[in-house]
Amino acid sequence: MRIVNISIIGFGAVGQGVARSILSKQEYLKKEGIDLRVVGISDSKGSEINTTGIDLKSALLRKKQKGSVGSNNALDIIGDVEHDIVVEATPTNINNGEPGLSNMRLAFKSGKHVVTSNKGPLALHFNELKEAAEDNGLFFRYEATVGGAVPIFNLVHETLAGNTVFGMEGILNGTCNYILTRMSEERMPYDLVLKEAQELGIAETDPAYDVEGIDSAIKLVIIANSIFGLDSTYKDVDVTGITKITPEALELANRNNYVVKLICEAREGKLTVAPRLVPKRHPLAVGGTLNVASILTDLAGRITISGRGAGSIETASSILSDILYIVRNS
């Protein structure tokens, strides 16, 4: 049985989802010959360390009851606790990437692999982080940053290895897709659907990050840098959100067998996020909160994948997959 020690830095929805996923997959991991132990957990209020493995059920219960896994926030888990993989799941900060950026830098400096769901550091310093991992002989895995459970990077870098990727287009924000789907199907105005989405927890109280296309653009930047080898940032994306789309425009599209979707596209070094007409029978015409990515290659042709683009367990699915990739290949 191979013992693999990990830390979870950031114990919000995603971090807790990782803990629940590990608990639910104990039998599977045992059959794989892997003893996956969480030796450190940190949230914004405190930390817990146990070098023999934290009781994840107790940690989740404490988080629910007390709002934190521990009372000591001075513990330096990444630098001082010996373990193999850092799961960096702190909230995305697109302004400067912190605290995730410093956490990742320290992890690589300390000789630890990184698996992350945090988009901010990758949107701002992707190549720096990639090179830091390579220089230290470490893995840097970030499937969970784009598309939730949809395996875009695994598909391109592993399954489609050997293919040249010419372009990618897709829907990378479930909130916008839900709003546009409801507006189209129910002939409802934008403001009313947005309020509904907020009440359901699909949209944030301040929805600008989603509806202005910012979230989609950040994800497109990560795709462009990872898949196309660019050194792009948010400023390189031509972005138009969905706030000015009217029910009348959607009705006109519907009468002509089209739907309107917020499409992200990377092609020939150009990055765009904008509402576009999509034929109703097109693979990109997915509804609700689904995400979809359509990848154009030279050998395999066009490959399209779709799935849940958000959610605690769905995102944790990608993180667990990345952890297991590292375990099997290191």
TAQUI-V670224 format. One record per residue. RES is the residue in one letter. PHI is phi in whole degrees, 0 to 359 (999 if undefined). Layout:
RES/PHI
RES/PHI
This chain:
M/999
R/269
I/273
V/237
N/261
I/229
S/241
I/241
I/257
G/104
F/237
G/274
A/301
V/289
G/301
Q/293
G/297
V/297
A/300
R/295
S/296
I/297
L/298
S/285
K/250
Q/301
E/295
Y/298
L/296
K/298
K/296
E/279
G/78
I/241
D/254
L/271
R/244
V/269
V/259
G/208
I/228
S/226
D/233
S/291
K/249
G/182
S/216
E/224
I/230
N/210
T/292
T/262
G/117
I/285
D/287
L/293
K/298
S/293
A/297
L/294
L/293
R/298
K/300
K/291
Q/278
K/248
G/84
S/202
V/279
G/196
S/256
N/262
N/261
A/262
L/286
D/260
I/295
I/297
G/276
D/255
V/260
E/286
H/200
D/262
I/228
V/260
V/265
E/265
A/232
T/287
P/297
T/291
N/236
I/277
N/287
N/222
G/80
E/271
P/276
G/302
L/299
S/295
N/298
M/291
R/301
L/294
A/300
F/295
K/297
S/270
G/81
K/244
H/293
V/234
V/239
T/220
S/247
N/272
K/285
G/306
P/300
L/286
A/289
L/258
H/222
F/303
N/295
E/300
L/292
K/299
E/292
A/298
A/295
E/296
D/297
N/258
G/65
L/241
F/269
F/231
R/240
Y/213
E/306
A/287
T/284
V/227
G/83
G/59
A/271
V/279
P/277
I/291
F/289
N/300
L/299
V/288
H/281
E/251
T/296
L/260
A/305
G/100
N/279
T/266
V/266
F/273
G/191
M/215
E/221
G/182
I/248
L/241
N/224
G/291
T/296
C/297
N/294
Y/297
I/299
L/294
T/296
R/294
M/299
S/287
E/283
E/254
R/56
M/262
P/289
Y/305
D/301
L/290
V/292
L/299
K/299
E/299
A/297
Q/293
E/295
L/275
G/82
I/278
A/246
E/285
T/302
D/256
P/274
A/304
Y/306
D/273
V/288
E/276
G/88
I/294
D/301
S/298
A/294
I/298
K/295
L/295
V/299
I/297
I/299
A/299
N/288
S/283
I/271
F/256
G/68
L/276
D/234
S/261
T/228
Y/305
K/295
D/274
V/259
D/275
V/243
T/227
G/272
I/248
T/293
K/258
I/281
T/254
P/302
E/295
A/296
L/291
E/295
L/297
A/299
N/298
R/295
N/256
N/63
Y/236
V/237
V/256
K/228
L/276
I/257
C/263
E/220
A/236
R/203
E/53
G/78
K/258
L/242
T/223
V/229
A/196
P/295
R/220
L/284
V/232
P/304
K/301
R/266
H/287
P/302
L/279
A/275
V/272
G/251
G/61
T/263
L/294
N/253
V/209
A/226
S/242
I/247
L/259
T/235
D/280
L/268
A/272
G/76
R/264
I/242
T/238
I/232
S/218
G/176
R/286
G/265
A/204
G/117
S/301
I/287
E/298
T/293
A/298
S/302
S/292
I/295
L/298
S/300
D/293
I/300
L/293
Y/300
I/296
V/301
R/282
N/244
S/250
